[in-house]
Amino acid sequence: MSKFIKYFVIISSLLVSFAHAQFATLGGGMLVTDRPLKGVAEINVQTPPFLNSRAYATFSWTNDSAKPTYIFALERKIFGIDKVFTTGLGAGMLMIEPKDYKPDFMVVSSTFVPLPIPKTAVVVIGSVLPFEKFEWSLILKVGWAFWFVK
């Protein structure tokens, strides 16, 4: 029964995210941690901004597993220059398959740098798990916006 509830929450969150999202992106790049580099592919869905903040859901796959990692977070824009770059800082939950999707609290910061290619940007996402021995990760990726609503 608990697996049913877990998957119901995950699928419901995904549907709610898509229903209220302002945009969604596909991305690919590298996951940098204290372990060897890993390739990463992601789908990211973000809400419209509210008071310079956004909520988002990210579904991420590495070359180690076909099961996704789930990230749900809220970030506030802390610095940026329009059409040059934007940096945000926030907090959220990380749920990975090796931990049976047990949620871990995380602090996250992302920087978005648009490229001269339409709907494309370089994204750098740093995160730390303060209650898990300060495990850290850095994702360096290129993202492409495949869905956008104004």
Backbone as JSON Lines, residues from 0, in Angstrom:
{"i":0,"aa":"M","n":[0.81,-1.2,0.0],"ca":[0.0,0.0,0.0],"c":[0.86,1.27,0.0]}
{"i":1,"aa":"S","n":[1.98,1.24,0.72],"ca":[2.82,2.44,0.78],"c":[3.43,2.79,-0.57]}
{"i":2,"aa":"K","n":[3.77,1.76,-1.39],"ca":[4.29,2.05,-2.73],"c":[3.22,2.74,-3.57]}
{"i":3,"aa":"F","n":[1.98,2.29,-3.44],"ca":[0.88,2.93,-4.16],"c":[0.79,4.4,-3.79]}
{"i":4,"aa":"I","n":[0.85,4.7,-2.49],"ca":[0.75,6.08,-2.03],"c":[1.93,6.9,-2.55]}
{"i":5,"aa":"K","n":[3.13,6.32,-2.48],"ca":[4.33,7.02,-2.94],"c":[4.2,7.38,-4.42]}
{"i":6,"aa":"Y","n":[3.83,6.4,-5.25],"ca":[3.71,6.67,-6.68],"c":[2.54,7.6,-6.98]}
{"i":7,"aa":"F","n":[1.47,7.52,-6.2],"ca":[0.35,8.43,-6.38],"c":[0.8,9.87,-6.12]}
{"i":8,"aa":"V","n":[1.57,10.1,-5.05],"ca":[2.07,11.43,-4.74],"c":[2.99,11.93,-5.85]}
{"i":9,"aa":"I","n":[3.88,11.09,-6.32],"ca":[4.82,11.5,-7.37],"c":[4.08,11.84,-8.66]}
{"i":10,"aa":"I","n":[3.17,10.97,-9.08],"ca":[2.44,11.21,-10.33],"c":[1.53,12.43,-10.18]}
{"i":11,"aa":"S","n":[0.89,12.59,-9.03],"ca":[0.04,13.77,-8.81],"c":[0.86,15.04,-8.87]}
{"i":12,"aa":"S","n":[2.05,15.02,-8.26],"ca":[2.92,16.19,-8.29],"c":[3.32,16.53,-9.72]}
{"i":13,"aa":"L","n":[3.63,15.51,-10.5],"ca":[4.0,15.72,-11.9],"c":[2.85,16.35,-12.66]}
{"i":14,"aa":"L","n":[1.64,15.81,-12.5],"ca":[0.49,16.35,-13.23],"c":[0.17,17.77,-12.8]}
{"i":15,"aa":"V","n":[0.22,18.05,-11.49],"ca":[-0.03,19.4,-11.01],"c":[1.04,20.35,-11.54]}
{"i":16,"aa":"S","n":[2.29,19.91,-11.55],"ca":[3.37,20.75,-12.07],"c":[3.13,21.1,-13.53]}
{"i":17,"aa":"F","n":[2.79,20.1,-14.35],"ca":[2.54,20.38,-15.77],"c":[1.31,21.26,-15.94]}
{"i":18,"aa":"A","n":[0.28,21.04,-15.14],"ca":[-0.96,21.8,-15.3],"c":[-0.76,23.29,-14.99]}
{"i":19,"aa":"H","n":[0.11,23.61,-14.03],"ca":[0.3,24.98,-13.63],"c":[1.64,25.55,-14.07]}
{"i":20,"aa":"A","n":[2.35,24.85,-14.9],"ca":[3.69,25.28,-15.28],"c":[3.66,26.44,-16.25]}
{"i":21,"aa":"Q","n":[4.7,27.26,-16.17],"ca":[4.88,28.3,-17.16],"c":[5.76,27.78,-18.28]}
{"i":22,"aa":"F","n":[6.74,26.95,-17.93],"ca":[7.55,26.37,-18.99],"c":[8.15,25.05,-18.55]}
{"i":23,"aa":"A","n":[8.57,24.28,-19.55],"ca":[9.2,22.99,-19.32],"c":[10.42,22.89,-20.23]}
{"i":24,"aa":"T","n":[11.48,22.26,-19.73],"ca":[12.71,22.13,-20.5],"c":[13.2,20.7,-20.52]}
{"i":25,"aa":"L","n":[13.93,20.38,-21.57],"ca":[14.69,19.14,-21.66],"c":[16.15,19.54,-21.54]}
{"i":26,"aa":"G","n":[16.92,18.78,-20.79],"ca":[18.32,19.13,-20.63],"c":[19.22,17.92,-20.58]}
{"i":27,"aa":"G","n":[20.47,18.15,-20.88],"ca":[21.47,17.09,-20.8],"c":[22.81,17.67,-20.42]}
{"i":28,"aa":"G","n":[23.58,16.91,-19.66],"ca":[24.89,17.4,-19.25],"c":[25.61,16.41,-18.36]}
{"i":29,"aa":"M","n":[26.32,16.95,-17.37],"ca":[27.14,16.13,-16.48],"c":[26.78,16.39,-15.03]}
{"i":30,"aa":"L","n":[26.8,15.31,-14.24],"ca":[26.61,15.39,-12.8],"c":[27.99,15.26,-12.16]}
{"i":31,"aa":"V","n":[28.37,16.28,-11.41],"ca":[29.67,16.3,-10.74],"c":[29.42,16.14,-9.24]}
{"i":32,"aa":"T","n":[30.05,15.14,-8.63],"ca":[30.01,14.92,-7.19],"c":[31.4,14.48,-6.76]}
{"i":33,"aa":"D","n":[31.51,13.96,-5.54],"ca":[32.81,13.43,-5.12],"c":[33.05,12.04,-5.7]}
{"i":34,"aa":"R","n":[32.12,11.55,-6.49],"ca":[32.26,10.28,-7.2],"c":[32.6,10.58,-8.66]}
{"i":35,"aa":"P","n":[32.84,9.54,-9.5],"ca":[33.12,9.8,-10.92],"c":[31.98,10.55,-11.63]}
{"i":36,"aa":"L","n":[32.32,11.3,-12.66],"ca":[31.34,12.04,-13.45],"c":[30.28,11.1,-14.02]}
{"i":37,"aa":"K","n":[29.05,11.61,-14.13],"ca":[27.96,10.84,-14.73],"c":[27.24,11.72,-15.74]}
{"i":38,"aa":"G","n":[26.8,11.12,-16.83],"ca":[25.92,11.82,-17.76],"c":[24.55,11.95,-17.12]}
{"i":39,"aa":"V","n":[23.84,13.03,-17.44],"ca":[22.52,13.26,-16.86],"c":[21.59,13.81,-17.93]}
{"i":40,"aa":"A","n":[20.34,13.35,-17.9],"ca":[19.27,13.88,-18.75],"c":[18.14,14.3,-17.82]}
{"i":41,"aa":"E","n":[17.51,15.44,-18.11],"ca":[16.49,15.96,-17.2],"c":[15.3,16.56,-17.94]}
{"i":42,"aa":"I","n":[14.17,16.47,-17.27],"ca":[12.97,17.23,-17.63],"c":[12.71,18.13,-16.44]}
{"i":43,"aa":"N","n":[12.54,19.43,-16.7],"ca":[12.32,20.41,-15.64],"c":[11.05,21.18,-15.96]}
{"i":44,"aa":"V","n":[10.18,21.33,-14.97],"ca":[8.91,22.04,-15.12],"c":[8.87,23.13,-14.06]}
{"i":45,"aa":"Q","n":[8.6,24.39,-14.47],"ca":[8.6,25.5,-13.51],"c":[7.3,26.27,-13.56]}
{"i":46,"aa":"T","n":[6.89,26.77,-12.39],"ca":[5.69,27.58,-12.27],"c":[5.99,29.0,-12.72]}
{"i":47,"aa":"P","n":[4.95,29.79,-12.95],"ca":[5.18,31.21,-13.23],"c":[5.82,31.87,-12.0]}
{"i":48,"aa":"P","n":[6.6,32.94,-12.21],"ca":[7.23,33.6,-11.06],"c":[6.18,34.28,-10.18]}
{"i":49,"aa":"F","n":[6.43,34.25,-8.88],"ca":[5.59,34.95,-7.91],"c":[6.53,35.56,-6.88]}
{"i":50,"aa":"L","n":[6.55,36.88,-6.79],"ca":[7.45,37.6,-5.88],"c":[8.91,37.18,-6.09]}
{"i":51,"aa":"N","n":[9.32,37.1,-7.35],"ca":[10.69,36.72,-7.74],"c":[11.06,35.3,-7.32]}
{"i":52,"aa":"S","n":[10.07,34.44,-7.13],"ca":[10.31,33.05,-6.75],"c":[9.59,32.12,-7.72]}
{"i":53,"aa":"R","n":[10.11,30.91,-7.84],"ca":[9.51,29.88,-8.68],"c":[9.57,28.55,-7.96]}
{"i":54,"aa":"A","n":[8.54,27.75,-8.15],"ca":[8.57,26.36,-7.7],"c":[8.86,25.52,-8.94]}
{"i":55,"aa":"Y","n":[9.58,24.42,-8.74],"ca":[9.84,23.56,-9.89],"c":[9.96,22.11,-9.48]}
{"i":56,"aa":"A","n":[9.78,21.28,-10.49],"ca":[9.96,19.84,-10.35],"c":[10.94,19.42,-11.43]}
{"i":57,"aa":"T","n":[11.91,18.61,-11.06],"ca":[12.89,18.1,-12.01],"c":[12.91,16.59,-11.93]}
{"i":58,"aa":"F","n":[12.92,15.95,-13.07],"ca":[12.99,14.5,-13.17],"c":[14.28,14.2,-13.91]}
{"i":59,"aa":"S","n":[15.21,13.5,-13.24],"ca":[16.58,13.38,-13.72],"c":[16.99,11.92,-13.81]}
{"i":60,"aa":"W","n":[17.67,11.58,-14.92],"ca":[18.17,10.23,-15.13],"c":[19.67,10.29,-15.35]}
{"i":61,"aa":"T","n":[20.39,9.35,-14.77],"ca":[21.82,9.22,-15.06],"c":[22.02,7.95,-15.88]}
{"i":62,"aa":"N","n":[23.24,7.75,-16.33],"ca":[23.52,6.54,-17.11],"c":[23.59,5.3,-16.21]}
{"i":63,"aa":"D","n":[23.41,5.46,-14.88],"ca":[23.4,4.33,-13.95],"c":[22.04,3.68,-13.78]}
{"i":64,"aa":"S","n":[20.96,4.43,-14.01],"ca":[19.63,3.92,-13.69],"c":[18.57,4.44,-14.65]}
{"i":65,"aa":"A","n":[17.63,3.58,-14.97],"ca":[16.49,3.99,-15.79],"c":[15.41,4.63,-14.93]}
{"i":66,"aa":"K","n":[15.53,4.49,-13.6],"ca":[14.57,5.11,-12.7],"c":[15.0,6.54,-12.41]}
{"i":67,"aa":"P","n":[14.07,7.49,-12.44],"ca":[14.46,8.9,-12.27],"c":[14.72,9.27,-10.81]}
{"i":68,"aa":"T","n":[15.46,10.35,-10.66],"ca":[15.59,11.06,-9.39],"c":[14.6,12.2,-9.45]}
{"i":69,"aa":"Y","n":[13.9,12.46,-8.34],"ca":[12.9,13.52,-8.28],"c":[13.43,14.66,-7.43]}
{"i":70,"aa":"I","n":[13.27,15.88,-7.93],"ca":[13.67,17.07,-7.19],"c":[12.48,18.03,-7.22]}
{"i":71,"aa":"F","n":[12.05,18.44,-6.05],"ca":[10.99,19.44,-5.92],"c":[11.56,20.57,-5.1]}
{"i":72,"aa":"A","n":[11.52,21.8,-5.61],"ca":[12.17,22.91,-4.9],"c":[11.47,24.23,-5.16]}
{"i":73,"aa":"L","n":[11.82,25.18,-4.34],"ca":[11.37,26.56,-4.48],"c":[12.62,27.42,-4.43]}
{"i":74,"aa":"E","n":[12.8,28.25,-5.45],"ca":[13.98,29.14,-5.52],"c":[13.54,30.57,-5.68]}
{"i":75,"aa":"R","n":[14.29,31.46,-5.07],"ca":[14.06,32.9,-5.21],"c":[15.25,33.5,-5.97]}
{"i":76,"aa":"K","n":[14.94,34.37,-6.91],"ca":[15.99,35.07,-7.66],"c":[16.75,35.97,-6.69]}
{"i":77,"aa":"I","n":[18.07,35.79,-6.64],"ca":[18.87,36.62,-5.74],"c":[19.74,37.62,-6.49]}
{"i":78,"aa":"F","n":[19.98,37.33,-7.76],"ca":[20.82,38.23,-8.55],"c":[20.61,37.92,-10.02]}
{"i":79,"aa":"G","n":[20.79,38.91,-10.86],"ca":[20.7,38.67,-12.29],"c":[20.71,39.94,-13.09]}
{"i":80,"aa":"I","n":[21.06,39.78,-14.33],"ca":[21.03,40.86,-15.31],"c":[20.16,40.34,-16.45]}
{"i":81,"aa":"D","n":[19.05,41.05,-16.74],"ca":[18.1,40.59,-17.75],"c":[18.8,40.2,-19.04]}
{"i":82,"aa":"K","n":[18.44,39.04,-19.55],"ca":[18.92,38.47,-20.81],"c":[20.42,38.14,-20.79]}
{"i":83,"aa":"V","n":[21.07,38.21,-19.62],"ca":[22.48,37.85,-19.52],"c":[22.63,36.62,-18.62]}
{"i":84,"aa":"F","n":[22.09,36.68,-17.4],"ca":[22.09,35.53,-16.5],"c":[21.18,35.8,-15.31]}
{"i":85,"aa":"T","n":[20.77,34.75,-14.65],"ca":[19.96,34.83,-13.44],"c":[20.45,33.77,-12.47]}
{"i":86,"aa":"T","n":[20.55,34.14,-11.19],"ca":[20.94,33.19,-10.15],"c":[19.87,33.17,-9.08]}
{"i":87,"aa":"G","n":[19.5,31.96,-8.66],"ca":[18.5,31.8,-7.61],"c":[19.05,30.97,-6.47]}
{"i":88,"aa":"L","n":[18.4,31.06,-5.32],"ca":[18.76,30.28,-4.14],"c":[17.48,29.78,-3.51]}
{"i":89,"aa":"G","n":[17.48,28.51,-3.08],"ca":[16.27,27.98,-2.5],"c":[16.49,26.68,-1.75]}
{"i":90,"aa":"A","n":[15.38,26.0,-1.53],"ca":[15.4,24.74,-0.78],"c":[14.34,23.81,-1.36]}
{"i":91,"aa":"G","n":[14.53,22.52,-1.09],"ca":[13.57,21.57,-1.6],"c":[13.84,20.17,-1.11]}
{"i":92,"aa":"M","n":[13.33,19.2,-1.87],"ca":[13.48,17.79,-1.53],"c":[14.11,17.05,-2.7]}
{"i":93,"aa":"L","n":[15.02,16.15,-2.36],"ca":[15.66,15.27,-3.33],"c":[15.22,13.85,-2.99]}
{"i":94,"aa":"M","n":[14.72,13.14,-3.99],"ca":[14.29,11.75,-3.76],"c":[14.96,10.88,-4.82]}
{"i":95,"aa":"I","n":[15.88,10.01,-4.37],"ca":[16.61,9.16,-5.31],"c":[16.27,7.7,-5.11]}
{"i":96,"aa":"E","n":[16.36,6.96,-6.19],"ca":[16.0,5.53,-6.2],"c":[16.88,4.68,-5.29]}
{"i":97,"aa":"P","n":[18.22,4.88,-5.21],"ca":[19.01,4.04,-4.31],"c":[18.59,4.14,-2.84]}
{"i":98,"aa":"K","n":[17.94,5.25,-2.46],"ca":[17.44,5.4,-1.09],"c":[15.96,5.09,-1.0]}
{"i":99,"aa":"D","n":[15.45,4.34,-1.99],"ca":[14.03,3.97,-2.05],"c":[13.12,5.2,-2.01]}
{"i":100,"aa":"Y","n":[13.59,6.28,-2.64],"ca":[12.85,7.54,-2.77],"c":[12.52,8.18,-1.43]}
{"i":101,"aa":"K","n":[13.33,7.94,-0.4],"ca":[13.18,8.64,0.87],"c":[13.58,10.1,0.64]}
{"i":102,"aa":"P","n":[12.72,11.06,0.97],"ca":[13.06,12.46,0.69],"c":[14.17,12.98,1.6]}
{"i":103,"aa":"D","n":[15.09,13.72,1.0],"ca":[16.17,14.39,1.73],"c":[16.01,15.89,1.5]}
{"i":104,"aa":"F","n":[16.14,16.67,2.57],"ca":[16.11,18.13,2.46],"c":[17.37,18.6,1.75]}
{"i":105,"aa":"M","n":[17.23,19.57,0.86],"ca":[18.41,20.1,0.16],"c":[18.33,21.61,0.03]}
{"i":106,"aa":"V","n":[19.5,22.22,-0.01],"ca":[19.64,23.63,-0.33],"c":[20.18,23.66,-1.76]}
{"i":107,"aa":"V","n":[19.57,24.5,-2.6],"ca":[19.9,24.48,-4.02],"c":[20.09,25.91,-4.55]}
{"i":108,"aa":"S","n":[20.98,26.04,-5.51],"ca":[21.18,27.3,-6.2],"c":[21.39,27.01,-7.68]}
{"i":109,"aa":"S","n":[20.75,27.79,-8.52],"ca":[20.92,27.58,-9.95],"c":[21.23,28.9,-10.65]}
{"i":110,"aa":"T","n":[22.04,28.78,-11.69],"ca":[22.36,29.93,-12.54],"c":[21.99,29.56,-13.96]}
{"i":111,"aa":"F","n":[21.28,30.47,-14.61],"ca":[20.73,30.29,-15.95],"c":[21.37,31.32,-16.86]}
{"i":112,"aa":"V","n":[22.03,30.86,-17.93],"ca":[22.69,31.77,-18.89],"c":[22.13,31.46,-20.28]}
{"i":113,"aa":"P","n":[21.28,32.35,-20.83],"ca":[20.73,32.1,-22.17],"c":[21.82,32.09,-23.24]}
{"i":114,"aa":"L","n":[21.63,31.23,-24.21],"ca":[22.55,31.16,-25.36],"c":[21.91,31.88,-26.54]}
{"i":115,"aa":"P","n":[22.7,32.23,-27.56],"ca":[22.13,32.89,-28.74],"c":[21.27,31.96,-29.59]}
{"i":116,"aa":"I","n":[21.15,30.71,-29.22],"ca":[20.28,29.75,-29.9],"c":[18.9,29.86,-29.26]}
{"i":117,"aa":"P","n":[17.82,30.02,-30.04],"ca":[16.49,30.2,-29.46],"c":[16.12,29.08,-28.47]}
{"i":118,"aa":"K","n":[15.52,29.51,-27.35],"ca":[15.0,28.62,-26.3],"c":[16.06,27.74,-25.65]}
{"i":119,"aa":"T","n":[17.33,28.12,-25.72],"ca":[18.43,27.29,-25.21],"c":[19.26,28.08,-24.2]}
{"i":120,"aa":"A","n":[19.71,27.38,-23.16],"ca":[20.53,28.03,-22.12],"c":[21.48,27.03,-21.49]}
{"i":121,"aa":"V","n":[22.54,27.57,-20.92],"ca":[23.45,26.79,-20.07],"c":[22.92,26.97,-18.65]}
{"i":122,"aa":"V","n":[22.83,25.87,-17.92],"ca":[22.32,25.9,-16.55],"c":[23.33,25.21,-15.64]}
{"i":123,"aa":"V","n":[23.64,25.85,-14.54],"ca":[24.52,25.29,-13.52],"c":[23.7,25.21,-12.23]}
{"i":124,"aa":"I","n":[23.58,23.99,-11.68],"ca":[22.78,23.79,-10.47],"c":[23.66,23.15,-9.4]}
{"i":125,"aa":"G","n":[23.81,23.85,-8.3],"ca":[24.56,23.32,-7.17],"c":[23.6,22.99,-6.05]}
{"i":126,"aa":"S","n":[23.85,21.88,-5.36],"ca":[23.0,21.54,-4.23],"c":[23.82,20.87,-3.14]}
{"i":127,"aa":"V","n":[23.3,20.97,-1.92],"ca":[23.93,20.33,-0.77],"c":[22.82,19.74,0.1]}
{"i":128,"aa":"L","n":[23.11,18.59,0.7],"ca":[22.18,17.93,1.61],"c":[22.71,18.13,3.03]}
{"i":129,"aa":"P","n":[22.24,19.16,3.75],"ca":[22.83,19.47,5.05],"c":[22.62,18.4,6.12]}
{"i":130,"aa":"F","n":[21.59,17.57,5.99],"ca":[21.35,16.52,6.98],"c":[21.89,15.17,6.55]}
{"i":131,"aa":"E","n":[22.62,15.12,5.45],"ca":[23.23,13.9,4.94],"c":[24.73,14.12,4.77]}
{"i":132,"aa":"K","n":[25.38,14.54,5.83],"ca":[26.83,14.76,5.84],"c":[27.27,15.78,4.78]}
{"i":133,"aa":"F","n":[26.4,16.72,4.49],"ca":[26.67,17.79,3.52],"c":[27.1,17.24,2.16]}
{"i":134,"aa":"E","n":[26.46,16.14,1.72],"ca":[26.73,15.65,0.37],"c":[26.39,16.76,-0.61]}
{"i":135,"aa":"W","n":[27.19,16.92,-1.62],"ca":[27.0,18.0,-2.59],"c":[26.96,17.44,-4.0]}
{"i":136,"aa":"S","n":[26.4,18.23,-4.88],"ca":[26.42,17.88,-6.31],"c":[26.37,19.17,-7.12]}
{"i":137,"aa":"L","n":[26.85,19.05,-8.33],"ca":[26.83,20.15,-9.28],"c":[26.42,19.57,-10.63]}
{"i":138,"aa":"I","n":[25.4,20.15,-11.22],"ca":[24.96,19.71,-12.55],"c":[25.29,20.83,-13.53]}
{"i":139,"aa":"L","n":[25.98,20.48,-14.58],"ca":[26.31,21.4,-15.67],"c":[25.56,20.88,-16.89]}
{"i":140,"aa":"K","n":[24.61,21.65,-17.39],"ca":[23.8,21.13,-18.5],"c":[23.41,22.23,-19.48]}
{"i":141,"aa":"V","n":[22.96,21.79,-20.63],"ca":[22.34,22.66,-21.62],"c":[20.87,22.28,-21.64]}
{"i":142,"aa":"G","n":[20.01,23.28,-21.55],"ca":[18.58,23.03,-21.54],"c":[17.89,23.69,-22.72]}
{"i":143,"aa":"W","n":[16.83,23.06,-23.18],"ca":[16.04,23.58,-24.29],"c":[14.58,23.63,-23.86]}
{"i":144,"aa":"A","n":[13.95,24.8,-23.95],"ca":[12.54,24.98,-23.56],"c":[11.63,24.44,-24.66]}
{"i":145,"aa":"F","n":[10.95,23.34,-24.36],"ca":[10.06,22.75,-25.36],"c":[8.61,23.17,-25.15]}
{"i":146,"aa":"W","n":[8.32,23.83,-24.03],"ca":[6.95,24.28,-23.77],"c":[7.01,25.55,-22.96]}
{"i":147,"aa":"F","n":[6.3,26.59,-23.4],"ca":[6.32,27.87,-22.72],"c":[4.94,28.52,-22.84]}
{"i":148,"aa":"V","n":[4.43,29.02,-21.72],"ca":[3.14,29.71,-21.7],"c":[3.35,31.09,-21.11]}
{"i":149,"aa":"K","n":[2.84,32.11,-21.78],"ca":[2.95,33.49,-21.24],"c":[1.7,33.85,-20.5]}
